[in-house]
Amino acid sequence: MDHNILKSIFLIGSPFGLCQNKFYKLFAIGFFLLYNVGIIVKFHARQNSSYWTLSSMQFVLRLLLNCDLYFHNFYVFIIVGITKRNQLTRLVTNIKKIKLGGLSQYHCVFFGWYITMVAVLSLNFYIWWTCFKFDFIRFYLIEYFEMYTQFFFILSACIILRMLLFRYKYQKQLILEESVMKQITSLNMHDIEINLVILKRTDSTFNEIFGWTILYNIFFAAIKTLIYLDIAVKNYSTLVTHSTSQFVSQITLLLLFWVICIIVVIRFCDSIIEEFEGLISLAYRFENCDLDLIIDKNEICEFIKNVSQNRPKFTAGRYFVIEMTLIFNILDSMTTFLLIVLQFKEN
């Protein structure tokens, strides 16, 4: 079954809270304390660096970036790893309850993106290591670990969203196939209704576990982009002094964050909502047409009423709804920031 991919995710993600081992709590606390030691070493190493001579805008942006990375890892190790273990078990259980009519190459998708992610991070690390040697490890090793945890969590979220999307598609396909064969019965409609209720609960559990991860990743990608925009606008010479390999590695890493952390996640969430609305539209069509169906139209009306109450909804940390318009809202906010930066530069 397609949910076997979850075993691989739990195996790789066991150090970061994505596991069902009851002894993980002690490990999570120890790992988080070790992570804090790394944070202290990083800031101690930066005491005499140019980090503290940055412009006020760059300093604030980098401070926000570090806070975002730290709070994400706190959420991963402490909140998810310790307090949300029941939700994680419930998520897996609900996914297994919904039968699927076919198999999808989840392992290929997951490991394809995972290998790409590790390769880009490793190449980026190597390029900057050749320039700064051990100073780069003291300054940025812990930051690469933080980015890795963000990548892995958001990639896991994408795989689970894909599994939910295929399950919504299958419910719609069941209604369509049975209506063509004129075999829609009260029992079939009830089974689909139960499946949609389970899927709605799964969506809510997904929001509880991955909603904050999505929020932190959106902030990270946006802040990282704003840092580069601010440098490009105010001090373009800083960019051109880097070698081509350094520049390309940074842009590739940023694009990977944008593709996985923002575009793919938003697209999956929006596609799930589209499939659900398509299912409702299909049921409305059966209610208003003259097809000779086994089921009574009053039962279809009741089905629509019950199912409409289980419309999927995805949120980022309960702050805003994840839908396609979110991409334009993010770009609009970044454009506003860029205009403000340009205005300050002119002044």
C-alpha positions as CSV (number, residue, x, y, z in Angstrom):
1,M,0.0,0.0,0.0
2,D,1.1,3.6,-0.5
3,H,1.2,4.3,3.2
4,N,4.4,2.2,3.4
5,I,6.3,5.3,2.4
6,L,5.5,6.6,6.0
7,K,7.8,3.9,7.3
8,S,10.7,5.4,5.3
9,I,9.8,8.9,6.5
10,F,9.7,7.8,10.1
11,L,13.0,5.9,9.7
12,I,14.9,8.9,8.3
13,G,13.0,11.4,10.5
14,S,13.4,9.6,13.8
15,P,16.0,12.0,15.0
16,F,13.7,15.0,14.3
17,G,10.5,13.9,16.0
18,L,8.9,12.0,13.1
19,C,8.8,8.6,14.7
20,Q,6.5,6.5,16.9
21,N,9.0,5.3,19.4
22,K,7.8,5.9,23.0
23,F,11.4,6.4,24.2
24,Y,12.0,9.3,21.9
25,K,11.1,11.9,24.5
26,L,14.4,11.5,26.4
27,F,16.3,11.5,23.1
28,A,14.5,14.7,21.9
29,I,15.4,16.6,25.1
30,G,19.0,15.5,24.8
31,F,19.2,16.3,21.1
32,F,17.7,19.7,21.6
33,L,20.1,20.5,24.4
34,L,23.0,19.5,22.1
35,Y,21.5,21.7,19.4
36,N,21.5,24.7,21.8
37,V,25.1,24.1,22.5
38,G,25.7,24.4,18.7
39,I,23.7,27.7,18.7
40,I,25.9,29.1,21.5
41,V,29.1,28.1,19.7
42,K,27.8,29.8,16.5
43,F,27.0,33.1,18.2
44,H,30.3,33.0,20.1
45,A,32.2,32.5,16.9
46,R,30.4,35.5,15.3
47,Q,31.2,37.9,18.2
48,N,34.3,39.3,16.4
49,S,33.0,38.9,12.9
50,S,31.4,41.4,10.5
51,Y,28.0,40.0,11.6
52,W,27.7,42.9,14.1
53,T,28.7,45.6,11.6
54,L,25.8,44.9,9.2
55,S,23.4,47.7,8.3
56,S,20.3,47.9,10.5
57,M,18.1,46.4,7.8
58,Q,20.5,43.4,7.2
59,F,20.9,42.9,11.0
60,V,17.1,42.8,11.6
61,L,16.5,40.4,8.7
62,R,19.3,38.0,9.8
63,L,18.1,38.2,13.4
64,L,14.6,37.2,12.1
65,L,16.1,34.4,10.0
66,N,17.9,33.0,13.0
67,C,14.8,33.2,15.2
68,D,12.8,31.5,12.5
69,L,15.3,28.6,12.3
70,Y,15.5,28.3,16.1
71,F,11.8,28.3,16.7
72,H,11.3,25.7,13.9
73,N,13.7,23.3,15.6
74,F,12.2,23.9,19.0
75,Y,8.8,23.0,17.4
76,V,10.3,19.9,15.8
77,F,12.1,18.5,18.8
78,I,9.9,19.6,21.7
79,I,6.4,20.2,20.4
80,V,6.1,17.5,17.7
81,G,8.6,15.1,19.3
82,I,7.1,15.2,22.8
83,T,3.6,16.7,22.9
84,K,2.2,15.8,19.5
85,R,2.9,12.1,19.4
86,N,-0.7,11.1,19.7
87,Q,-1.6,13.3,16.7
88,L,1.1,11.7,14.7
89,T,-0.2,8.2,15.4
90,R,-3.8,9.4,14.6
91,L,-2.6,10.8,11.3
92,V,-1.0,7.5,10.2
93,T,-4.1,5.5,11.4
94,N,-6.5,7.7,9.5
95,I,-4.5,7.5,6.3
96,K,-4.4,3.7,6.5
97,K,-8.2,3.6,7.0
98,I,-8.9,5.0,3.5
99,K,-8.5,2.4,0.8
100,L,-7.0,3.5,-2.5
101,G,-7.7,2.0,-5.9
102,G,-4.2,2.2,-7.2
103,L,-0.6,2.6,-6.3
104,S,1.5,5.7,-6.7
105,Q,5.3,5.9,-6.8
106,Y,5.7,7.7,-3.5
107,H,9.1,6.2,-2.8
108,C,10.5,7.5,-6.1
109,V,9.0,11.0,-5.5
110,F,10.2,11.2,-1.9
111,F,13.7,9.9,-2.4
112,G,14.1,11.8,-5.7
113,W,13.4,15.1,-3.8
114,Y,15.3,14.0,-0.8
115,I,18.5,13.2,-2.8
116,T,18.1,16.5,-4.6
117,M,17.8,18.3,-1.3
118,V,20.9,16.6,0.3
119,A,22.9,17.1,-2.9
120,V,22.1,20.8,-3.1
121,L,22.9,21.3,0.6
122,S,26.1,19.3,0.3
123,L,27.3,21.1,-2.8
124,N,26.5,24.5,-1.1
125,F,28.4,23.4,2.0
126,Y,31.4,22.3,0.0
127,I,31.7,25.4,-2.1
128,W,31.7,27.7,0.9
129,W,33.9,25.3,2.9
130,T,36.6,25.7,0.2
131,C,36.6,29.4,0.8
132,F,36.4,29.7,4.6
133,K,37.6,26.3,5.8
134,F,37.1,25.8,9.6
135,D,35.7,29.3,10.1
136,F,32.7,28.3,7.9
137,I,32.0,25.3,10.2
138,R,32.1,27.5,13.3
139,F,29.8,30.1,11.7
140,Y,27.4,28.1,9.6
141,L,27.4,24.3,10.3
142,I,24.5,24.5,12.7
143,E,22.6,26.7,10.2
144,Y,22.9,24.0,7.6
145,F,21.6,21.5,10.1
146,E,18.6,23.8,10.7
147,M,17.9,24.1,7.0
148,Y,18.1,20.3,6.6
149,T,15.4,19.8,9.3
150,Q,13.2,22.4,7.6
151,F,13.7,20.7,4.2
152,F,12.9,17.2,5.6
153,F,9.8,18.3,7.5
154,I,8.3,20.2,4.6
155,L,9.1,17.3,2.2
156,S,7.3,14.9,4.5
157,A,4.4,17.3,4.5
158,C,4.3,17.3,0.7
159,I,4.3,13.5,0.6
160,I,1.4,13.3,3.1
161,L,-0.5,16.0,1.1
162,R,0.0,14.0,-2.0
163,M,-1.5,10.9,-0.3
164,L,-4.5,12.9,0.8
165,L,-4.9,14.3,-2.7
166,F,-5.1,10.8,-4.2
167,R,-7.6,9.8,-1.6
168,Y,-9.9,12.7,-2.4
169,K,-9.5,11.9,-6.1
170,Y,-10.5,8.3,-5.5
171,Q,-13.7,9.3,-3.7
172,K,-14.7,11.4,-6.6
173,Q,-13.8,8.6,-9.0
174,L,-16.0,6.2,-7.1
175,I,-19.0,8.4,-7.4
176,L,-18.4,9.0,-11.1
177,E,-17.8,5.3,-12.0
178,E,-20.9,4.1,-10.0
179,S,-23.1,6.8,-11.5
180,V,-22.1,5.8,-15.1
181,M,-23.0,2.2,-14.2
182,K,-26.1,3.4,-12.4
183,Q,-25.1,1.5,-9.3
184,I,-25.0,4.3,-6.7
185,T,-26.7,2.9,-3.6
186,S,-27.3,4.3,-0.1
187,L,-24.5,2.0,1.2
188,N,-22.0,3.3,-1.4
189,M,-22.8,6.9,-0.6
190,H,-22.5,6.2,3.1
191,D,-19.1,4.7,2.7
192,I,-17.9,7.7,0.7
193,E,-19.4,10.0,3.3
194,I,-17.5,8.2,6.1
195,N,-14.3,8.3,4.1
196,L,-14.7,12.1,3.6
197,V,-15.3,12.5,7.4
198,I,-12.1,10.6,8.1
199,L,-10.2,12.7,5.5
200,K,-11.4,15.9,7.1
201,R,-10.1,14.7,10.5
202,T,-6.9,13.8,8.8
203,D,-6.6,17.3,7.4
204,S,-7.1,18.8,10.8
205,T,-4.5,16.5,12.3
206,F,-2.1,17.5,9.5
207,N,-2.6,21.1,10.3
208,E,-1.8,20.4,14.0
209,I,1.5,18.7,13.1
210,F,2.7,20.5,9.9
211,G,0.9,23.8,10.0
212,W,3.6,25.6,12.0
213,T,6.3,23.9,9.9
214,I,4.8,25.4,6.8
215,L,4.5,28.8,8.4
216,Y,8.2,28.8,9.5
217,N,9.3,27.6,6.0
218,I,7.3,30.4,4.3
219,F,8.9,32.9,6.6
220,F,12.4,31.5,6.0
221,A,12.1,31.6,2.2
222,A,10.6,35.1,2.3
223,I,13.3,36.5,4.7
224,K,16.1,34.8,2.8
225,T,14.9,36.4,-0.4
226,L,14.6,39.8,1.2
227,I,18.2,39.6,2.4
228,Y,19.4,39.0,-1.1
229,L,17.1,41.8,-2.5
230,D,18.4,44.2,0.1
231,I,22.0,43.4,-0.7
232,A,21.3,43.6,-4.5
233,V,19.6,47.0,-4.1
234,K,21.9,48.7,-1.6
235,N,25.3,47.1,-2.3
236,Y,25.4,45.2,-5.5
237,S,29.2,44.9,-5.3
238,T,28.8,42.5,-2.4
239,L,27.1,40.0,-4.7
240,V,29.6,40.3,-7.6
241,T,32.6,39.8,-5.4
242,H,31.5,36.2,-4.8
243,S,32.5,33.6,-7.3
244,T,30.0,32.3,-9.8
245,S,29.8,28.9,-8.0
246,Q,29.0,30.7,-4.7
247,F,26.4,32.8,-6.3
248,V,24.7,29.9,-8.1
249,S,24.8,27.6,-5.1
250,Q,23.0,30.2,-3.0
251,I,20.4,30.9,-5.6
252,T,19.8,27.2,-6.2
253,L,19.3,26.6,-2.5
254,L,16.8,29.5,-2.3
255,L,14.9,28.3,-5.4
256,L,14.7,24.8,-3.9
257,F,13.1,26.3,-0.8
258,W,10.6,28.3,-2.9
259,V,9.6,25.3,-5.0
260,I,9.2,22.8,-2.1
261,C,8.4,25.0,0.9
262,I,5.9,27.3,-0.8
263,I,4.8,26.5,-4.4
264,V,4.4,22.7,-4.1
265,V,2.8,22.8,-0.6
266,I,0.3,25.5,-1.7
267,R,-0.4,23.7,-5.0
268,F,-1.2,20.4,-3.2
269,C,-3.5,22.1,-0.6
270,D,-5.3,24.0,-3.4
271,S,-5.7,20.8,-5.5
272,I,-7.3,18.9,-2.6
273,I,-9.8,21.7,-2.2
274,E,-10.5,21.6,-6.0
275,E,-11.1,17.8,-5.9
276,F,-13.5,18.2,-3.0
277,E,-15.4,20.9,-4.8
278,G,-15.5,18.8,-7.9
279,L,-17.0,15.9,-5.9
280,I,-19.7,18.2,-4.5
281,S,-20.4,19.5,-8.0
282,L,-20.8,16.0,-9.3
283,A,-23.3,15.2,-6.5
284,Y,-25.3,18.3,-7.4
285,R,-25.4,17.3,-11.0
286,F,-26.9,13.9,-10.0
287,E,-29.5,15.6,-7.9
288,N,-30.6,17.9,-10.7
289,C,-30.4,15.5,-13.7
290,D,-32.9,12.8,-14.8
291,L,-30.6,9.8,-14.6
292,D,-32.2,6.5,-13.6
293,L,-30.3,5.9,-10.4
294,I,-30.9,3.3,-7.7
295,I,-30.5,5.9,-5.0
296,D,-33.3,8.4,-4.2
297,K,-32.5,12.0,-4.9
298,N,-33.4,13.0,-1.4
299,E,-30.6,10.7,-0.2
300,I,-28.2,12.6,-2.6
301,C,-29.4,15.8,-1.1
302,E,-28.7,14.5,2.4
303,F,-25.3,13.3,1.2
304,I,-24.4,16.8,-0.1
305,K,-25.6,18.4,3.1
306,N,-23.4,16.1,5.3
307,V,-20.4,16.1,3.1
308,S,-20.4,19.9,2.7
309,Q,-19.7,20.2,6.4
310,N,-16.4,18.4,5.9
311,R,-14.8,20.7,3.4
312,P,-11.0,20.4,3.7
313,K,-9.1,23.5,5.1
314,F,-5.4,23.9,5.4
315,T,-3.8,26.6,7.5
316,A,-0.2,27.7,8.3
317,G,0.0,27.8,12.0
318,R,-3.7,28.8,12.2
319,Y,-2.7,32.2,11.0
320,F,-3.8,32.1,7.4
321,V,-5.4,29.7,4.9
322,I,-3.1,27.9,2.5
323,E,-4.5,28.5,-1.0
324,M,-3.1,29.7,-4.4
325,T,-3.7,33.3,-3.6
326,L,-1.2,33.0,-0.8
327,I,1.6,33.0,-3.3
328,F,0.5,36.3,-4.7
329,N,0.1,37.7,-1.1
330,I,3.7,36.7,-0.3
331,L,5.0,38.3,-3.5
332,D,3.0,41.4,-2.9
333,S,4.4,41.8,0.6
334,M,8.0,41.3,-0.7
335,T,7.4,43.9,-3.5
336,T,6.2,46.4,-0.9
337,F,9.4,45.7,1.1
338,L,11.5,46.2,-2.0
339,L,9.8,49.6,-2.7
340,I,10.5,50.7,0.9
341,V,14.2,49.7,0.5
342,L,14.5,51.6,-2.7
343,Q,12.9,54.7,-1.1
344,F,15.4,54.5,1.8
345,K,18.2,54.2,-0.7
346,E,17.2,57.3,-2.6
347,N,16.9,59.2,0.7
